[in-house]
Amino acid sequence: MTKERRAEVAGRRTVDSPEVLKALSHPLRLRILRHLGAAGPATSTTLAAALGENTGTLSYHLRMLERSGLIEDIPERSTGRERWWRGVRGLDIRRPPQGELTEAERAMSAEVDRMRMEEDIGLARQFTAGQAESDGWMRGSRSLIHLTKSELDAFHDDYLALLARYTRGPEDAPDDARPVLLRWFGLPAD
């Protein structure tokens, strides 16, 4: 299945430009995206308070995220100088092929991978430490299966389609919903 077809099937728009990679290569921008995804729309003032940053810094990074198509202004909520921001829904953010990146873009890609891995390691530790007290909110699975390359591709496409089926923003979620971080990766065991 082609990348375009996977995005179409999942009802998502694939984003894989170096500009998006650059926007994602800053830790504060990743924190902004995480906060908007978990808590919903916010202003630079509310984001600054939540993230412990000043509004000038937040405004700069919000503009960078907007230029990259990762967040958008909510005109109907914005008044005067106060702008409300939300994450753009339906994005399937992919890394551009390494062979198409410049040396500087490959370095940015490696930095994004490093930041995400640090976050993932922290989440794994949190999962291990807090599962017993989570009241069933922490779930996980580990498996070993034998797949062909095409079966692994199909499994990945099915996972993305499953995510798309359950994806909604905080403003559309039921009152008893919570933001849940999910991770999936597959790698050969040999």
KENUKOL-396340 format. One record per atom (N, C-alpha, C): residue number from 1; chain; x, z, y. Coordinates in nm, 3 decimals. Atoms other than C-alpha are relative to their C-alpha. Example, Ala and Ser with C-alpha at 12.3 -4.5 7.8 and 13.67 -1.06 7.14 Angstrom:
// residues 2
> num; cadena; x; z; y
> 1; A; 0.089; 0.000; -0.119
> 1; A; 1.230; 0.780; -0.450
> 1; A; 0.090; 0.000; 0.120
> 2; A; -0.082; -0.006; -0.119
> 2; A; 1.367; 0.714; -0.106
> 2; A; -0.077; 0.073; 0.109
END
This chain:
// residues 190
> num; cadena; x; z; y
> 1; A; 0.085; 0.000; -0.117
> 1; A; 0.000; 0.000; 0.000
> 1; A; 0.090; 0.000; 0.124
> 2; A; -0.082; 0.008; -0.120
> 2; A; 0.142; -0.091; 0.341
> 2; A; -0.025; 0.120; 0.090
> 3; A; 0.012; -0.110; -0.096
> 3; A; 0.200; 0.161; 0.619
> 3; A; -0.129; -0.015; 0.081
> 4; A; 0.120; 0.023; -0.079
> 4; A; -0.079; 0.001; 0.823
> 4; A; -0.126; 0.032; -0.080
> 5; A; 0.117; -0.026; 0.086
> 5; A; -0.321; 0.019; 0.531
> 5; A; -0.017; 0.149; -0.024
> 6; A; 0.008; -0.145; 0.020
> 6; A; -0.235; 0.386; 0.465
> 6; A; -0.063; 0.066; 0.122
> 7; A; 0.053; -0.058; -0.122
> 7; A; -0.308; 0.470; 0.828
> 7; A; -0.148; -0.033; 0.015
> 8; A; 0.140; 0.041; -0.010
> 8; A; -0.632; 0.272; 0.820
> 8; A; -0.086; 0.079; -0.098
> 9; A; 0.075; -0.073; 0.101
> 9; A; -0.745; 0.438; 0.497
> 9; A; -0.020; 0.145; 0.043
> 10; A; 0.009; -0.139; -0.040
> 10; A; -0.672; 0.782; 0.636
> 10; A; -0.071; 0.017; 0.135
> 11; A; 0.065; -0.009; -0.128
> 11; A; -0.845; 0.698; 0.966
> 11; A; 0.092; 0.052; 0.108
> 12; A; -0.100; -0.052; -0.092
> 12; A; -0.525; 0.775; 1.151
> 12; A; 0.082; -0.114; 0.058
> 13; A; -0.086; 0.098; -0.065
> 13; A; -0.298; 0.587; 1.389
> 13; A; 0.145; 0.040; -0.024
> 14; A; -0.140; -0.029; 0.030
> 14; A; 0.065; 0.565; 1.275
> 14; A; 0.085; -0.017; 0.126
> 15; A; -0.091; 0.001; -0.114
> 15; A; 0.325; 0.645; 1.539
> 15; A; 0.140; 0.015; -0.056
> 16; A; -0.136; -0.008; 0.055
> 16; A; 0.687; 0.569; 1.455
> 16; A; 0.104; -0.059; 0.095
> 17; A; -0.092; 0.057; -0.098
> 17; A; 0.864; 0.477; 1.777
> 17; A; 0.112; 0.099; 0.034
> 18; A; -0.108; -0.088; -0.044
> 18; A; 1.198; 0.613; 1.897
> 18; A; -0.040; 0.089; 0.118
> 19; A; 0.046; -0.080; -0.114
> 19; A; 1.020; 0.734; 2.214
> 19; A; -0.071; 0.128; -0.047
> 20; A; 0.066; -0.118; 0.055
> 20; A; 0.803; 0.967; 2.007
> 20; A; 0.103; 0.093; -0.062
> 21; A; -0.108; -0.080; 0.059
> 21; A; 1.110; 1.083; 1.817
> 21; A; 0.072; 0.081; 0.108
> 22; A; -0.067; -0.070; -0.111
> 22; A; 1.276; 1.169; 2.149
> 22; A; -0.087; 0.114; 0.052
> 23; A; 0.090; -0.105; -0.048
> 23; A; 0.969; 1.364; 2.262
> 23; A; -0.003; 0.119; -0.096
> 24; A; 0.005; -0.106; 0.100
> 24; A; 0.973; 1.562; 1.938
> 24; A; 0.133; 0.073; -0.018
> 25; A; -0.133; -0.057; 0.024
> 25; A; 1.343; 1.644; 1.960
> 25; A; 0.030; 0.122; 0.087
> 26; A; -0.019; -0.120; -0.083
> 26; A; 1.292; 1.938; 2.199
> 26; A; -0.083; 0.114; -0.057
> 27; A; 0.073; -0.111; 0.063
> 27; A; 1.198; 2.280; 2.056
> 27; A; -0.123; 0.046; 0.078
> 28; A; 0.117; -0.044; -0.077
> 28; A; 0.964; 2.370; 2.345
> 28; A; -0.116; -0.097; -0.018
> 29; A; 0.107; 0.097; 0.020
> 29; A; 0.770; 2.048; 2.297
> 29; A; -0.067; 0.020; -0.135
> 30; A; 0.059; -0.029; 0.131
> 30; A; 0.722; 2.131; 1.930
> 30; A; -0.088; 0.125; 0.008
> 31; A; 0.082; -0.122; -0.017
> 31; A; 0.596; 2.478; 2.031
> 31; A; -0.129; -0.031; 0.075
> 32; A; 0.120; 0.039; -0.075
> 32; A; 0.356; 2.321; 2.281
> 32; A; -0.099; -0.069; -0.094
> 33; A; 0.088; 0.071; 0.093
> 33; A; 0.218; 2.086; 2.016
> 33; A; -0.062; 0.095; -0.101
> 34; A; 0.052; -0.097; 0.097
> 34; A; 0.183; 2.372; 1.767
> 34; A; -0.109; 0.086; 0.065
> 35; A; 0.099; -0.085; -0.068
> 35; A; -0.002; 2.588; 2.023
> 35; A; -0.129; -0.077; 0.026
> 36; A; 0.120; 0.079; -0.025
> 36; A; -0.240; 2.308; 2.125
> 36; A; -0.075; -0.028; -0.130
> 37; A; 0.063; 0.027; 0.129
> 37; A; -0.304; 2.230; 1.759
> 37; A; -0.070; 0.122; -0.057
> 38; A; 0.057; -0.123; 0.057
> 38; A; -0.375; 2.592; 1.667
> 38; A; -0.106; 0.062; 0.090
> 39; A; 0.089; -0.071; -0.091
> 39; A; -0.545; 2.730; 1.979
> 39; A; -0.094; -0.092; 0.076
> 40; A; 0.087; 0.093; -0.071
> 40; A; -0.697; 2.417; 2.130
> 40; A; 0.049; -0.028; 0.141
> 41; A; -0.039; 0.042; -0.134
> 41; A; -0.692; 2.279; 2.483
> 41; A; 0.049; 0.116; 0.087
> 42; A; -0.058; -0.101; -0.088
> 42; A; -0.491; 2.459; 2.749
> 42; A; 0.051; -0.066; 0.127
> 43; A; -0.064; 0.046; -0.123
> 43; A; -0.355; 2.428; 3.101
> 43; A; 0.147; 0.037; -0.006
> 44; A; -0.142; -0.038; -0.003
> 44; A; 0.013; 2.450; 3.190
> 44; A; 0.013; 0.150; 0.027
> 45; A; -0.005; -0.143; -0.030
> 45; A; -0.060; 2.801; 3.323
> 45; A; -0.027; 0.083; -0.125
> 46; A; 0.030; -0.076; 0.121
> 46; A; -0.220; 2.924; 3.000
> 46; A; 0.107; -0.021; -0.106
> 47; A; -0.109; 0.026; 0.094
> 47; A; 0.051; 2.755; 2.793
> 47; A; 0.125; 0.080; 0.038
> 48; A; -0.117; -0.075; -0.046
> 48; A; 0.324; 2.915; 3.007
> 48; A; -0.013; 0.146; -0.040
> 49; A; 0.021; -0.140; 0.037
> 49; A; 0.173; 3.259; 2.948
> 49; A; 0.012; 0.019; -0.151
> 50; A; -0.001; -0.013; 0.146
> 50; A; 0.127; 3.201; 2.574
> 50; A; 0.140; -0.020; -0.058
> 51; A; -0.131; 0.033; 0.055
> 51; A; 0.478; 3.060; 2.523
> 51; A; 0.116; 0.069; 0.071
> 52; A; -0.104; -0.074; -0.071
> 52; A; 0.667; 3.282; 2.767
> 52; A; 0.092; -0.090; 0.081
> 53; A; -0.077; 0.096; -0.080
> 53; A; 0.781; 2.992; 2.988
> 53; A; -0.059; -0.006; 0.141
> 54; A; 0.058; 0.016; -0.133
> 54; A; 0.735; 2.907; 3.355
> 54; A; -0.079; -0.130; 0.007
> 55; A; 0.090; 0.114; -0.006
> 55; A; 0.472; 2.656; 3.462
> 55; A; 0.072; -0.130; 0.037
> 56; A; -0.076; 0.121; -0.035
> 56; A; 0.725; 2.413; 3.616
> 56; A; 0.062; -0.063; -0.123
> 57; A; -0.060; 0.049; 0.124
> 57; A; 0.909; 2.383; 3.286
> 57; A; -0.108; -0.060; -0.090
> 58; A; 0.108; 0.049; 0.086
> 58; A; 0.581; 2.346; 3.096
> 58; A; -0.055; -0.132; 0.051
> 59; A; 0.054; 0.124; -0.057
> 59; A; 0.454; 2.077; 3.335
> 59; A; 0.089; -0.120; -0.032
> 60; A; -0.094; 0.107; 0.032
> 60; A; 0.768; 1.869; 3.281
> 60; A; -0.016; -0.043; -0.146
> 61; A; 0.009; 0.033; 0.143
> 61; A; 0.742; 1.889; 2.901
> 61; A; -0.138; -0.056; -0.036
> 62; A; 0.133; 0.057; 0.022
> 62; A; 0.367; 1.821; 2.910
> 62; A; -0.002; -0.147; 0.039
> 63; A; -0.005; 0.141; -0.042
> 63; A; 0.433; 1.499; 3.102
> 63; A; 0.077; -0.084; -0.103
> 64; A; -0.077; 0.072; 0.103
> 64; A; 0.696; 1.397; 2.842
> 64; A; -0.087; -0.024; -0.124
> 65; A; 0.088; 0.015; 0.116
> 65; A; 0.446; 1.458; 2.561
> 65; A; -0.112; -0.098; 0.027
> 66; A; 0.106; 0.094; -0.035
> 66; A; 0.176; 1.267; 2.747
> 66; A; 0.053; -0.143; -0.002
> 67; A; -0.060; 0.135; -0.001
> 67; A; 0.407; 0.966; 2.805
> 67; A; 0.023; -0.053; -0.141
> 68; A; -0.025; 0.039; 0.138
> 68; A; 0.480; 0.964; 2.432
> 68; A; -0.128; -0.018; -0.080
> 69; A; 0.128; 0.016; 0.068
> 69; A; 0.110; 0.959; 2.344
> 69; A; -0.034; 0.111; -0.097
> 70; A; 0.024; -0.110; 0.092
> 70; A; 0.118; 1.297; 2.168
> 70; A; -0.105; 0.098; 0.051
> 71; A; 0.106; -0.083; -0.058
> 71; A; -0.111; 1.484; 2.409
> 71; A; -0.074; -0.084; 0.103
> 72; A; 0.078; 0.071; -0.101
> 72; A; -0.381; 1.378; 2.651
> 72; A; -0.069; 0.098; 0.092
> 73; A; 0.073; -0.074; -0.101
> 73; A; -0.545; 1.504; 2.965
> 73; A; -0.149; -0.003; -0.037
> 74; A; 0.144; -0.005; 0.023
> 74; A; -0.909; 1.614; 2.935
> 74; A; -0.067; -0.006; 0.138
> 75; A; 0.050; 0.013; -0.137
> 75; A; -1.060; 1.475; 3.258
> 75; A; -0.125; 0.082; 0.028
> 76; A; 0.126; -0.072; -0.023
> 76; A; -1.401; 1.638; 3.212
> 76; A; 0.020; 0.152; 0.016
> 77; A; -0.028; -0.144; -0.016
> 77; A; -1.239; 1.987; 3.199
> 77; A; 0.093; 0.027; 0.117
> 78; A; -0.097; -0.017; -0.108
> 78; A; -0.978; 1.930; 3.469
> 78; A; -0.070; 0.003; 0.135
> 79; A; 0.056; -0.011; -0.135
> 79; A; -1.057; 2.034; 3.826
> 79; A; 0.114; 0.018; 0.098
> 80; A; -0.103; -0.013; -0.103
> 80; A; -0.841; 1.986; 4.134
> 80; A; 0.139; -0.015; -0.059
> 81; A; -0.138; 0.005; 0.051
> 81; A; -0.480; 2.068; 4.045
> 81; A; 0.012; 0.049; -0.144
> 82; A; -0.005; -0.054; 0.136
> 82; A; -0.569; 2.229; 3.712
> 82; A; -0.034; -0.110; -0.101
> 83; A; 0.020; 0.101; 0.103
> 83; A; -0.525; 1.985; 3.423
> 83; A; -0.005; 0.068; -0.136
> 84; A; 0.011; -0.050; 0.137
> 84; A; -0.639; 2.063; 3.070
> 84; A; 0.059; -0.104; -0.094
> 85; A; -0.070; 0.086; 0.095
> 85; A; -0.439; 1.921; 2.779
> 85; A; -0.047; 0.031; -0.142
> 86; A; 0.027; -0.017; 0.144
> 86; A; -0.511; 1.866; 2.411
> 86; A; 0.091; -0.095; -0.076
> 87; A; -0.075; 0.090; 0.086
> 87; A; -0.320; 1.716; 2.123
> 87; A; -0.085; -0.120; -0.035
> 88; A; 0.072; 0.122; 0.039
> 88; A; -0.414; 1.358; 2.036
> 88; A; -0.029; 0.010; -0.150
> 89; A; 0.042; -0.008; 0.141
> 89; A; -0.610; 1.362; 1.710
> 89; A; 0.023; -0.134; -0.070
> 90; A; -0.008; 0.121; 0.082
> 90; A; -0.561; 1.116; 1.428
> 90; A; 0.134; -0.069; 0.002
> 91; A; -0.133; 0.061; 0.001
> 91; A; -0.187; 1.058; 1.466
> 91; A; 0.069; 0.029; -0.133
> 92; A; -0.085; -0.014; 0.118
> 92; A; 0.029; 1.001; 1.160
> 92; A; 0.141; -0.028; 0.049
> 93; A; -0.132; 0.015; -0.061
> 93; A; 0.376; 1.065; 1.303
> 93; A; 0.103; -0.020; -0.111
> 94; A; -0.101; 0.036; 0.098
> 94; A; 0.648; 0.896; 1.100
> 94; A; 0.133; -0.024; 0.068
> 95; A; -0.134; 0.031; -0.050
> 95; A; 1.021; 0.864; 1.147
> 95; A; 0.022; -0.151; -0.012
> 96; A; -0.034; 0.143; 0.013
> 96; A; 1.128; 0.507; 1.228
> 96; A; 0.107; -0.018; -0.107
> 97; A; -0.105; 0.023; 0.100
> 97; A; 1.345; 0.348; 0.956
> 97; A; 0.139; 0.023; 0.061
> 98; A; -0.134; -0.033; -0.050
> 98; A; 1.704; 0.475; 0.994
> 98; A; 0.078; -0.123; 0.044
> 99; A; -0.073; 0.121; -0.033
> 99; A; 1.840; 0.121; 1.000
> 99; A; -0.040; -0.062; 0.133
> 100; A; 0.048; 0.053; -0.128
> 100; A; 1.636; 0.045; 1.314
> 100; A; 0.034; 0.091; 0.117
> 101; A; -0.031; -0.096; -0.105
> 101; A; 1.767; 0.345; 1.509
> 101; A; 0.142; -0.016; 0.050
> 102; A; -0.135; -0.004; -0.055
> 102; A; 2.064; 0.361; 1.741
> 102; A; 0.066; 0.129; -0.049
> 103; A; -0.072; -0.122; 0.039
> 103; A; 2.332; 0.624; 1.677
> 103; A; -0.061; 0.122; 0.069
> 104; A; 0.061; -0.111; -0.075
> 104; A; 2.176; 0.845; 1.949
> 104; A; -0.137; 0.036; -0.059
> 105; A; 0.132; -0.026; 0.059
> 105; A; 1.829; 0.806; 1.793
> 105; A; 0.013; 0.064; -0.137
> 106; A; -0.024; -0.066; 0.130
> 106; A; 1.968; 0.897; 1.449
> 106; A; 0.035; 0.146; 0.020
> 107; A; -0.034; -0.140; -0.031
> 107; A; 2.114; 1.213; 1.606
> 107; A; -0.126; 0.078; 0.037
> 108; A; 0.127; -0.066; -0.034
> 108; A; 1.771; 1.295; 1.756
> 108; A; -0.083; 0.023; -0.125
> 109; A; 0.074; -0.012; 0.124
> 109; A; 1.610; 1.232; 1.418
> 109; A; 0.053; 0.117; -0.083
> 110; A; -0.060; -0.111; 0.074
> 110; A; 1.855; 1.472; 1.254
> 110; A; -0.035; 0.133; 0.064
> 111; A; 0.035; -0.124; -0.069
> 111; A; 1.781; 1.734; 1.520
> 111; A; -0.146; 0.038; -0.025
> 112; A; 0.141; -0.027; 0.032
> 112; A; 1.405; 1.701; 1.465
> 112; A; -0.011; 0.054; -0.143
> 113; A; 0.001; -0.046; 0.139
> 113; A; 1.463; 1.736; 1.089
> 113; A; 0.052; 0.144; -0.011
> 114; A; -0.058; -0.134; 0.003
> 114; A; 1.680; 2.045; 1.146
> 114; A; -0.100; 0.103; 0.053
> 115; A; 0.098; -0.093; -0.057
> 115; A; 1.418; 2.212; 1.370
> 115; A; -0.119; 0.019; -0.093
> 116; A; 0.114; -0.011; 0.092
> 116; A; 1.138; 2.134; 1.127
> 116; A; 0.038; 0.077; -0.126
> 117; A; -0.043; -0.072; 0.119
> 117; A; 1.342; 2.263; 0.832
> 117; A; 0.010; 0.150; 0.028
> 118; A; -0.004; -0.142; -0.037
> 118; A; 1.408; 2.590; 1.013
> 118; A; -0.140; 0.060; 0.001
> 119; A; 0.139; -0.047; -0.002
> 119; A; 1.034; 2.623; 1.072
> 119; A; -0.053; 0.013; -0.143
> 120; A; 0.049; -0.003; 0.137
> 120; A; 0.959; 2.539; 0.708
> 120; A; 0.059; 0.116; -0.080
> 121; A; -0.063; -0.114; 0.068
> 121; A; 1.209; 2.798; 0.580
> 121; A; -0.066; 0.130; 0.046
> 122; A; 0.070; -0.117; -0.051
> 122; A; 1.046; 3.057; 0.806
> 122; A; -0.139; 0.014; -0.059
> 123; A; 0.134; -0.003; 0.060
> 123; A; 0.703; 2.962; 0.673
> 123; A; 0.007; 0.041; -0.147
> 124; A; -0.015; -0.038; 0.140
> 124; A; 0.825; 2.993; 0.313
> 124; A; 0.025; 0.150; -0.012
> 125; A; -0.024; -0.145; 0.001
> 125; A; 0.956; 3.342; 0.388
> 125; A; -0.127; 0.077; 0.033
> 126; A; 0.126; -0.064; -0.039
> 126; A; 0.630; 3.434; 0.560
> 126; A; -0.100; -0.003; -0.117
> 127; A; 0.090; 0.014; 0.115
> 127; A; 0.436; 3.305; 0.258
> 127; A; 0.036; 0.103; -0.107
> 128; A; -0.045; -0.094; 0.103
> 128; A; 0.645; 3.513; 0.017
> 128; A; -0.030; 0.144; 0.040
> 129; A; 0.017; -0.138; -0.046
> 129; A; 0.623; 3.829; 0.228
> 129; A; -0.146; 0.038; 0.020
> 130; A; 0.136; -0.037; -0.039
> 130; A; 0.257; 3.810; 0.325
> 130; A; -0.112; -0.041; -0.092
> 131; A; 0.107; 0.053; 0.086
> 131; A; 0.070; 3.654; 0.035
> 131; A; -0.093; 0.110; -0.051
> 132; A; 0.083; -0.106; 0.057
> 132; A; -0.053; 3.984; -0.113
> 132; A; -0.102; 0.054; 0.100
> 133; A; 0.090; -0.055; -0.102
> 133; A; -0.209; 4.094; 0.217
> 133; A; -0.083; -0.107; 0.071
> 134; A; 0.063; 0.111; -0.073
> 134; A; -0.353; 3.754; 0.313
> 134; A; -0.149; -0.015; -0.026
> 135; A; 0.142; 0.012; 0.035
> 135; A; -0.701; 3.807; 0.165
> 135; A; -0.037; -0.141; -0.044
> 136; A; 0.026; 0.133; 0.053
> 136; A; -0.672; 3.468; -0.002
> 136; A; 0.026; -0.114; 0.098
> 137; A; -0.027; 0.105; -0.099
> 137; A; -0.569; 3.281; 0.315
> 137; A; 0.131; -0.072; -0.025
> 138; A; -0.125; 0.068; 0.035
> 138; A; -0.228; 3.193; 0.170
> 138; A; -0.012; -0.053; -0.141
> 139; A; 0.011; 0.065; 0.129
> 139; A; -0.238; 2.945; -0.114
> 139; A; 0.119; -0.091; -0.018
> 140; A; -0.114; 0.087; 0.025
> 140; A; 0.038; 2.749; -0.279
> 140; A; 0.003; -0.050; -0.142
> 141; A; -0.015; 0.057; 0.133
> 141; A; 0.137; 2.543; -0.576
> 141; A; 0.137; -0.065; -0.008
> 142; A; -0.126; 0.069; 0.028
> 142; A; 0.462; 2.423; -0.726
> 142; A; -0.016; -0.069; -0.134
> 143; A; 0.018; 0.077; 0.123
> 143; A; 0.480; 2.158; -0.993
> 143; A; 0.122; -0.085; -0.030
> 144; A; -0.097; 0.100; 0.043
> 144; A; 0.710; 1.932; -1.189
> 144; A; -0.077; -0.104; -0.079
> 145; A; 0.069; 0.109; 0.069
> 145; A; 0.563; 1.597; -1.286
> 145; A; 0.092; -0.120; -0.005
> 146; A; -0.079; 0.122; 0.013
> 146; A; 0.708; 1.263; -1.396
> 146; A; -0.080; -0.115; 0.058
> 147; A; 0.068; 0.108; -0.070
> 147; A; 0.616; 0.976; -1.166
> 147; A; 0.093; -0.120; 0.017
> 148; A; -0.076; 0.117; -0.043
> 148; A; 0.724; 0.623; -1.096
> 148; A; 0.003; 0.004; 0.153
> 149; A; -0.006; 0.007; -0.146
> 149; A; 0.815; 0.535; -0.737
> 149; A; -0.137; -0.037; 0.057
> 150; A; 0.132; 0.042; -0.050
> 150; A; 0.479; 0.361; -0.692
> 150; A; -0.104; 0.112; -0.017
> 151; A; 0.092; -0.113; 0.017
> 151; A; 0.294; 0.664; -0.833
> 151; A; 0.026; 0.108; 0.105
> 152; A; -0.033; -0.096; -0.106
> 152; A; 0.480; 0.892; -0.589
> 152; A; -0.056; -0.048; 0.133
> 153; A; 0.059; 0.056; -0.122
> 153; A; 0.377; 0.658; -0.306
> 153; A; -0.151; 0.020; 0.001
> 154; A; 0.145; -0.018; 0.010
> 154; A; 0.015; 0.671; -0.427
> 154; A; -0.039; 0.147; 0.018
> 155; A; 0.026; -0.143; -0.015
> 155; A; 0.028; 1.052; -0.454
> 155; A; 0.009; 0.039; 0.147
> 156; A; -0.018; -0.030; -0.142
> 156; A; 0.158; 1.072; -0.097
> 156; A; -0.116; -0.055; 0.082
> 157; A; 0.113; 0.059; -0.070
> 157; A; -0.115; 0.834; 0.027
> 157; A; -0.127; 0.082; -0.023
> 158; A; 0.117; -0.082; 0.031
> 158; A; -0.380; 1.044; -0.151
> 158; A; 0.006; 0.133; 0.075
> 159; A; -0.017; -0.124; -0.075
> 159; A; -0.239; 1.359; 0.011
> 159; A; -0.037; -0.021; 0.146
> 160; A; 0.033; 0.029; -0.140
> 160; A; -0.261; 1.198; 0.357
> 160; A; -0.150; -0.021; 0.018
> 161; A; 0.144; 0.021; -0.008
> 161; A; -0.618; 1.088; 0.288
> 161; A; -0.075; 0.133; -0.012
> 162; A; 0.061; -0.132; 0.013
> 162; A; -0.707; 1.442; 0.178
> 162; A; 0.015; 0.079; 0.130
> 163; A; -0.019; -0.067; -0.130
> 163; A; -0.555; 1.584; 0.498
> 163; A; -0.096; -0.056; 0.104
> 164; A; 0.089; 0.063; -0.098
> 164; A; -0.751; 1.333; 0.706
> 164; A; -0.144; 0.045; -0.021
> 165; A; 0.137; -0.041; 0.030
> 165; A; -1.072; 1.437; 0.531
> 165; A; -0.031; 0.139; 0.056
> 166; A; 0.021; -0.137; -0.045
> 166; A; -1.025; 1.802; 0.634
> 166; A; 0.048; 0.025; 0.143
> 167; A; -0.058; -0.020; -0.132
> 167; A; -0.855; 1.751; 0.971
> 167; A; -0.107; 0.007; 0.108
> 168; A; 0.082; -0.014; -0.120
> 168; A; -1.032; 1.876; 1.282
> 168; A; 0.074; 0.093; 0.095
> 169; A; -0.065; -0.085; -0.099
> 169; A; -0.922; 2.043; 1.600
> 169; A; -0.070; 0.134; 0.012
> 170; A; 0.059; -0.133; -0.014
> 170; A; -0.988; 2.404; 1.694
> 170; A; -0.135; -0.002; 0.070
> 171; A; 0.128; 0.005; -0.070
> 171; A; -1.271; 2.302; 1.925
> 171; A; -0.114; -0.052; -0.088
> 172; A; 0.101; 0.053; 0.092
> 172; A; -1.453; 2.134; 1.632
> 172; A; -0.015; 0.085; -0.127
> 173; A; -0.001; -0.080; 0.122
> 173; A; -1.387; 2.402; 1.369
> 173; A; -0.111; 0.105; 0.002
> 174; A; 0.098; -0.109; 0.006
> 174; A; -1.647; 2.653; 1.247
> 174; A; 0.061; 0.131; 0.049
> 175; A; -0.047; -0.128; -0.055
> 175; A; -1.623; 3.006; 1.386
> 175; A; 0.091; 0.076; -0.095
> 176; A; -0.082; -0.075; 0.097
> 176; A; -1.473; 3.142; 1.063
> 176; A; 0.124; -0.078; -0.045
> 177; A; -0.119; 0.079; 0.035
> 177; A; -1.201; 2.871; 1.045
> 177; A; 0.123; 0.059; 0.069
> 178; A; -0.128; -0.042; -0.056
> 178; A; -0.836; 2.955; 1.106
> 178; A; 0.096; -0.117; -0.005
> 179; A; -0.101; 0.106; 0.012
> 179; A; -0.540; 2.727; 1.180
> 179; A; 0.086; 0.027; -0.123
> 180; A; -0.075; -0.014; 0.125
> 180; A; -0.360; 2.667; 0.851
> 180; A; 0.113; -0.103; 0.000
> 181; A; -0.116; 0.088; 0.009
> 181; A; -0.009; 2.522; 0.820
> 181; A; 0.017; -0.046; -0.143
> 182; A; -0.017; 0.058; 0.133
> 182; A; 0.034; 2.287; 0.524
> 182; A; 0.130; -0.078; -0.005
> 183; A; -0.122; 0.077; 0.020
> 183; A; 0.353; 2.134; 0.385
> 183; A; -0.008; -0.070; -0.135
> 184; A; -0.012; 0.074; 0.126
> 184; A; 0.408; 1.869; 0.119
> 184; A; 0.127; -0.080; 0.004
> 185; A; -0.114; 0.090; 0.016
> 185; A; 0.726; 1.707; 0.004
> 185; A; 0.025; -0.014; -0.149
> 186; A; -0.036; 0.025; 0.138
> 186; A; 0.839; 1.555; -0.320
> 186; A; 0.142; -0.055; -0.005
> 187; A; -0.135; 0.050; 0.015
> 187; A; 1.192; 1.493; -0.439
> 187; A; 0.037; -0.002; -0.147
> 188; A; -0.039; 0.007; 0.140
> 188; A; 1.354; 1.390; -0.766
> 188; A; 0.070; 0.129; -0.044
> 189; A; -0.058; -0.124; 0.054
> 189; A; 1.455; 1.686; -0.986
> 189; A; 0.133; -0.026; -0.067
> 190; A; -0.128; 0.028; 0.067
> 190; A; 1.753; 1.508; -1.138
> 190; A; 0.104; -0.054; 0.093
END
